[in-house]
Amino acid sequence: MEISSDENFQNNMIAQLYDAYENKMYGIAYSILHNVEQAEDAVQDAFIKLIPHISTIQRIESLKTKRLVVYTIKNIAIDLYRRNRKETELFTKEVEEKVISENQNGVSSVKTIEDRYMITQLLSKLPEKYREIIQYRCFYELSYKEISSLLNISEDVAAKRYERGRRMVKEMIGDEMYG
């Protein structure tokens, strides 16, 4: 089976688009989603969505092409973000319903829910750079090396931010308990 010149042109354009914009697209997606795998998925979905528009692209580096690429990745990442939020809300609702059900059966899990709520509230008060490190270390159990590569910072900076973030949380807990 022979590949037509149109297919060759289209494949070449996709490869050029990928080379020119893949890193930028990933950066945009990650800035919205804060999740490596989802950012990678968003980039893949964006390229699939761009394929029908390949024939309209005249120059890879043109402002029109950049706008199309940015618009596409941004919308896909925002859609994923919204889907994540909806799933989180549904999960939270299911957990609350389960706790209510268990409480009616005499099993007490209110303390666990209260603890989770308190942790969420405390973390939301932290500056982003500390909250992010604590989430990666505590919730995702990533090493400082993994965190440093994700955030493009040194391992020492990651460890120091974690230490400062923990200190801030401890201070907030003290304020909550005694304030």
N, C-alpha and C positions, 0 to 999 in steps of 0.2 A: 504494500500500500504506500503510495507516494504522497508526500506532504505538499500541499499547494503553496504557491508563493504567498497567498493571503495568510495561511497558517504560519508560515515562516516569519512573515512580518509581524503578526500578532505575538508569536512567541518571543521574538526579538524585543518588541516593545515592552512586554511584561518583564523580561529579564532586565532591561534598562531601567524601568520603573522601580523594580525591586532594588537594584544596585543604588539608585539615586535616593530612594525615600524610605527604605525599610527601617533604618535606625531612627529617623525622625518620627515615623509612624509609631514605632514601638515606644519612643519617649512620650509621645502624646497619650497613647493608650495607657501606659504605666502611670502617668501623672493623674489620670482620671480613676483608674481601677486599683492602683497600689497592690497589684498582684501580678507576678511574673507570668504565670501560665495563662491567665486571662488576657494579659496584654499581648502575648504571642498569638493567642487564638483570635484576638481582635484584628491583628495585622493580617493574619491569614484570611479571615472573613472579608476584610477590606479589599484585598487583592482579588478575591473572587467577585466581589461586587464591582470592582473597576473593569473587569474583563469586557463587559458590553460597551464600555466607553473608550476602549483602546483605539477604535477607528477614528474617533474625534480628536485624539491627541496628535498634535503636529510636532511639538517640541517637548522633550522630556523636562527640560529646565525652565519652561515658560511659567509665568505667573499664573496663567489659567490652569495649567496642569497642577501646580503646587496647591492652588485653592481647591481643586477637585479632590486631590489626595487628602489634604488636611480635613476638608469637610466630611469626606467618607469615613476616615478613621475616627474622627471626633464623634460622629453620630453613632457609629457602631459601638464605641467604647461607652458612650453615655447610655445607650440601650442596655448594654451588659450591666452597667452600674445600677440602673433602675431595676433590672431583673434581679440582681443580687439583693437589693434593698427589699423588694417584694418577698423574695424567698426568706430573708431574715425576719421580716415581719410575720410571715406565715409560721416560721419555725418558733418564734417567740410566742405567738398565740397558741400553738400546739403545746408548748412547754407549760404555759400558764394553765391551759385547760387540764393538762395531765396533773399538775400540782393540785389544782382544785379538786379533781377527781380523787387523787390519793388522800387529800386532807379529809374528804368526806368519808373515806374508808378507814380513817384513823391513822394513816401514815403521814408523818410530818416532814415535808420537804421545804417548808417555808423558809427556813434558815438558809438553805442552799440558794434559793431564788433571791433572798435578801442580800446574801454575800455577793452573788453574781451582779446584782443591780448596783451594789455599792462599788464594786471594782470597776464596772463600766462607767459610773459617775466620776470616780477618781481619775481614771485614765482620760476621760474627756476633758478634764481640767488641765492636763499636762500640755506643754507646748508639743507640736507635731513631731519634732525630731526626737524627743524623749519617749513619747507615746509609741511611735513606730518601733523603736528599738526594743521597748518592753514587750510589745506584742510579738515581735519576731522571736525574742528569747523565750518568753514564758508560754505563749500560746502555740507557736509553730515550732518551738524547741530548736531554733537554728543556732549554729555556732557563730562566734564573732567573725570568723573567716567568711562564712556564708552571708552574714549581714553586711560585712564590709564590701563584698562584691556586688550585692544587690543595690546598696546605696552609694557606691563609688566613694567610700571613705576608708581610712585605714582601720585595721583591727583595733589599734589603740584608741582611736576616736570612738569606735563603736562601744568598746568596753567602758570608756569614760562616760559616754552618754547614758549607758545603761546604769552605771553607778549613780550618776546625778539624778536620773529619772527615779530610781529606787528611793533615793534620799528624799526627793520631793513627795513621793507617794507616802513614805513613812511620816513626814511632817504633816501631810494632809490628814492622814489617819489619826494622828495625835490631835489635830485641830478638831476633827469630827467628834472624837471621843470626849475631849475635854472642853470643847468650845460650845 
